[in-house]
């Protein structure tokens, strides 16, 4: 009996060992998360560009790039984008319009990364109210979101429910109509604290990109624009074949509404 007890102790101790697998170190890649957006219906547009570099799989650090040269080109205008710190570059523009191409240019380490997009219009974000539905644990918070879609198939939307809770949808079944759907926050979502829910009109290419990215990230571990663990390519091209930038540049309309769970 003593031998059997001793064997069980050895098994329990061995289960406490932490195994770290040695992974090959991948080459650094530039990651560019960029949005040029205006309020739904028009208004001053804001360009926000976050430039970082990928890190090792086990690293929790974010390597920001603070020495990039960032500019926006449209028509005969070429505007320098201001560095705000922490890898972030920002610029306000009086207006952006449809049927005009906007080219983002990011120069890092003597390599030029570019992406060109046009403004994507958005439907109307009508309301965001708390529901009483639940899912698995019974402690989730339901928010009922209502939007009014633009007439004509081919409209796509990205919803940011705060804290990296993202959701994408398309108007295949609600073209030109008012549509309501449920989104559920988990039991950790804070009560009596106001958050902002944001609806963004996007094109089909970015819709597909986000579907894949969200499935890779699992909407956890820092969100889909945290340090990349896979080489999902966006819409950037580079001045050299050897250098590839991850991330995406989009030109969009957006709407925002406050939401407070009780």
Number of C-alpha atoms within 10 A of each C-alpha: 6 6 7 8 9 10 11 11 10 10 10 10 9 10 8 8 8 7 6 7 7 6 9 8 9 10 9 15 16 18 26 24 18 21 19 25 26 26 17 19 12 15 14 12 21 19 20 21 25 22 26 27 19 22 19 16 14 10 9 12 11 14 17 17 18 17 13 19 17 22 19 20 15 14 9 6 9 13 14 15 21 17 19 14 13 14 19 21 22 20 18 15 14 10 12 23 15 11 9 12 16 22 19 26 22 22 16 16 8 10 13 19 22 19 19 18 17 18 22 20 25 25 24 20 21 15 17 22 15 17 15 9 15 14 12 7 8 10 15 18 23 20 22 16 20 17 19 19 22 19 13 11 14 13 24 25 23 20 19 17 19 12 13 15 17 18 17 19 13 19 19 12 9 18 17 16 14 15 15 14 11 15 19 19 18 16 12 9 14 14 11 10 10 11 15 15 20 17 25 27 26 25 23 13 11 19 20 12 16 19 13 13 19 18 10 15 17 11 16 13 11 13 17 22 18 18 21 21 14 12 11 13 15 20 18 21 18 17 13 11 7 6 14 20 25 23 23 20 23 24 28 24 24 24 19 19 14 12 18 15 17 9
